[in-house]
Amino acid sequence: MAAGATEQGGRRIFRRGPWELLATVLIGLGVVMLMQPFAMALFTYSFITILTGTVMFIIVSHFPE
């Protein structure tokens, strides 16, 4: 039974809800970084932020509920 409890606890990390929320926040942050007119560095890293969030969302969509 100990092995089953450990496996269940380990799988709890890979639930879809919190990771989808994080990926969505990353995509939103990237869009805000893209639209802001103040800092060129934020604009520069906006594409990689949006891309990271999108790839993360695609991967997380395969996690169990």
PyMOL commands that set and color helices and strands:
alter all, ss='L'
color gray80, all
select helices_A, chain A and resi 2-14+16-35+40-60
alter helices_A, ss='H'
color red, helices_A
deselect
rebuild
show_as cartoon
